[in-house]
Amino acid sequence: MYRMLIADDNKNERDGMKYLISKYQLPIEISEARNGKEALQIVQQQKFDILLTDIKMPFMDGLELAKEVRTIYPNMKIMLLSGHGEFEYARLAIPLRVLHYLLKPVEAQELRRVLSEVIEECKQEEAERDKIQSNLKPHTNMDADAHVESMGNRTPETEYGIRAIDDLIRIIENNYDQDLSLDYLAGKVHLSGSYLSHLFKKRTGTSVVKYINQYRMEKAKEFLDQSNYKINDVYKMVGYSDFSYFGVSFKQHFGLTPTQYREKVRSL
């Protein structure tokens, strides 16, 4: 089940879309917001896979909401609703990586088609993320306290910590090619560096730095599997500034230098 937030100041519009989603039995759980400001507050407190927002709303319009959401969840699927007069403006707006634009009044079949495409993309990303996660070691290693949490005895602090680590992993996966210092990441999830390190190690069994390096190595291997990427470019593509250090890290991780790995791939 995927979670979607509908932000629209028109209750009839929200009710109509909820009805259609239920009618077509789409695997979507819906939350609602009456304006952009309310929607942003909800997004800051809960995780969503999809945002469907009207452009014209009081307090904060849909474009501003989309920009704010992008800073919190870089990978969220965003769809814009617009009236006929706003449609071209929305299409030419600041690049927000908006997945779809829907013209009001929304046609039932068009909504079904668009949401089906979005759901399929969510599924593909999940499969890719699971594939990468399965290659990362060590795997999650909860301690006794974490096991108790997993059984349902979670405090508000625990829930916030879980969300923070989920958000952190998402930030790493979407920005692994950038300079990801602990202070920068801690600021992104509004925690101190030391407390973030403690939570991350508790939830995953590894440190933040080691997780980043492991993720970068897996991405580097993916790029090296593709012959159109030069080795001298790959190390920059995965966030390293020094080729020698990248080479040493790669060999430690896979037992081969990047060059040896590329030759092995080509010989298969």
JOCOR-V747725 format. One record per residue. N is the residue number from 0. RES is the residue in three letters. D_LAST is the distance of its C-alpha to the last C-alpha in Angstrom with 1 decimal. Layout:
N & RES & D_LAST
N & RES & D_LAST
This chain:
0 & MET & 39.8
1 & TYR & 39.4
2 & ARG & 42.2
3 & MET & 43.8
4 & LEU & 46.7
5 & ILE & 49.0
6 & ALA & 51.1
7 & ASP & 54.0
8 & ASP & 57.7
9 & ASN & 58.6
10 & LYS & 58.9
11 & ASN & 59.0
12 & GLU & 55.6
13 & ARG & 54.1
14 & ASP & 55.7
15 & GLY & 54.6
16 & MET & 50.9
17 & LYS & 51.2
18 & TYR & 52.8
19 & LEU & 50.0
20 & ILE & 47.2
21 & SER & 49.1
22 & LYS & 49.9
23 & TYR & 46.2
24 & GLN & 45.2
25 & LEU & 42.5
26 & PRO & 41.1
27 & ILE & 42.8
28 & GLU & 45.3
29 & ILE & 47.7
30 & SER & 49.7
31 & GLU & 52.2
32 & ALA & 53.6
33 & ARG & 56.7
34 & ASN & 55.7
35 & GLY & 53.1
36 & LYS & 54.7
37 & GLU & 54.8
38 & ALA & 51.2
39 & LEU & 50.0
40 & GLN & 52.0
41 & ILE & 50.3
42 & VAL & 46.8
43 & GLN & 47.6
44 & GLN & 48.5
45 & GLN & 46.1
46 & LYS & 42.4
47 & PHE & 41.6
48 & ASP & 38.6
49 & ILE & 40.5
50 & LEU & 43.5
51 & LEU & 45.6
52 & THR & 48.3
53 & ASP & 51.2
54 & ILE & 51.7
55 & LYS & 55.4
56 & MET & 56.6
57 & PRO & 59.3
58 & PHE & 58.7
59 & MET & 55.1
60 & ASP & 53.5
61 & GLY & 50.1
62 & LEU & 48.5
63 & GLU & 49.7
64 & LEU & 48.6
65 & ALA & 45.1
66 & LYS & 44.9
67 & GLU & 46.2
68 & VAL & 43.8
69 & ARG & 40.8
70 & THR & 41.8
71 & ILE & 41.8
72 & TYR & 38.9
73 & PRO & 36.5
74 & ASN & 34.5
75 & MET & 37.4
76 & LYS & 37.5
77 & ILE & 40.7
78 & MET & 42.6
79 & LEU & 45.9
80 & LEU & 48.9
81 & SER & 51.2
82 & GLY & 54.3
83 & HIS & 54.5
84 & GLY & 56.0
85 & GLU & 53.4
86 & PHE & 50.3
87 & GLU & 49.5
88 & TYR & 50.4
89 & ALA & 47.9
90 & ARG & 45.1
91 & LEU & 45.8
92 & ALA & 46.4
93 & ILE & 44.6
94 & PRO & 40.9
95 & LEU & 40.7
96 & ARG & 37.4
97 & VAL & 39.6
98 & LEU & 37.6
99 & HIS & 40.4
100 & TYR & 44.0
101 & LEU & 46.5
102 & LEU & 49.8
103 & LYS & 52.9
104 & PRO & 54.3
105 & VAL & 50.9
106 & GLU & 50.4
107 & ALA & 49.4
108 & GLN & 46.5
109 & GLU & 45.2
110 & LEU & 45.2
111 & ARG & 43.5
112 & ARG & 40.7
113 & VAL & 40.1
114 & LEU & 40.1
115 & SER & 37.8
116 & GLU & 35.3
117 & VAL & 35.8
118 & ILE & 35.4
119 & GLU & 32.1
120 & GLU & 30.8
121 & CYS & 32.1
122 & LYS & 30.2
123 & GLN & 26.9
124 & GLU & 27.5
125 & GLU & 28.5
126 & ALA & 25.3
127 & GLU & 23.2
128 & ARG & 25.6
129 & ASP & 25.4
130 & LYS & 21.6
131 & ILE & 21.9
132 & GLN & 25.0
133 & SER & 23.3
134 & ASN & 20.8
135 & LEU & 23.8
136 & LYS & 25.6
137 & PRO & 28.3
138 & HIS & 29.1
139 & THR & 32.6
140 & ASN & 35.2
141 & MET & 38.6
142 & ASP & 41.7
143 & ALA & 44.8
144 & ASP & 46.3
145 & ALA & 43.3
146 & HIS & 43.3
147 & VAL & 46.9
148 & GLU & 46.0
149 & SER & 43.4
150 & MET & 46.2
151 & GLY & 48.1
152 & ASN & 50.6
153 & ARG & 49.5
154 & THR & 51.9
155 & PRO & 51.8
156 & GLU & 50.4
157 & THR & 47.6
158 & GLU & 46.8
159 & TYR & 46.8
160 & GLY & 44.5
161 & ILE & 42.0
162 & ARG & 42.1
163 & ALA & 41.8
164 & ILE & 38.6
165 & ASP & 37.1
166 & ASP & 38.1
167 & LEU & 36.7
168 & ILE & 33.2
169 & ARG & 33.4
170 & ILE & 34.5
171 & ILE & 31.6
172 & GLU & 29.0
173 & ASN & 30.6
174 & ASN & 31.3
175 & TYR & 28.7
176 & ASP & 28.4
177 & GLN & 32.2
178 & ASP & 34.3
179 & LEU & 34.9
180 & SER & 37.7
181 & LEU & 39.3
182 & ASP & 42.6
183 & TYR & 41.1
184 & LEU & 39.4
185 & ALA & 42.6
186 & GLY & 44.6
187 & LYS & 42.5
188 & VAL & 43.3
189 & HIS & 46.8
190 & LEU & 46.6
191 & SER & 47.1
192 & GLY & 44.1
193 & SER & 45.2
194 & TYR & 45.8
195 & LEU & 42.5
196 & SER & 40.7
197 & HIS & 42.6
198 & LEU & 41.9
199 & PHE & 38.2
200 & LYS & 37.8
201 & LYS & 40.0
202 & ARG & 38.0
203 & THR & 34.4
204 & GLY & 34.7
205 & THR & 33.3
206 & SER & 34.7
207 & VAL & 34.5
208 & VAL & 32.9
209 & LYS & 30.3
210 & TYR & 29.4
211 & ILE & 29.1
212 & ASN & 26.8
213 & GLN & 24.6
214 & TYR & 24.5
215 & ARG & 23.7
216 & MET & 20.8
217 & GLU & 19.3
218 & LYS & 19.9
219 & ALA & 18.4
220 & LYS & 15.1
221 & GLU & 15.3
222 & PHE & 16.2
223 & LEU & 13.5
224 & ASP & 11.0
225 & GLN & 12.9
226 & SER & 12.7
227 & ASN & 16.5
228 & TYR & 17.6
229 & LYS & 18.4
230 & ILE & 18.2
231 & ASN & 21.9
232 & ASP & 22.6
233 & VAL & 20.6
234 & TYR & 23.0
235 & LYS & 25.9
236 & MET & 24.5
237 & VAL & 24.5
238 & GLY & 27.9
239 & TYR & 27.7
240 & SER & 30.1
241 & ASP & 29.0
242 & PHE & 25.6
243 & SER & 26.3
244 & TYR & 27.1
245 & PHE & 24.1
246 & GLY & 21.9
247 & VAL & 23.9
248 & SER & 23.7
249 & PHE & 20.0
250 & LYS & 19.6
251 & GLN & 22.3
252 & HIS & 20.7
253 & PHE & 17.1
254 & GLY & 17.6
255 & LEU & 15.6
256 & THR & 16.9
257 & PRO & 15.7
258 & THR & 14.7
259 & GLN & 12.7
260 & TYR & 11.0
261 & ARG & 10.3
262 & GLU & 8.9
263 & LYS & 6.6
264 & VAL & 5.5
265 & ARG & 5.5
266 & SER & 3.8
267 & LEU & 0.0
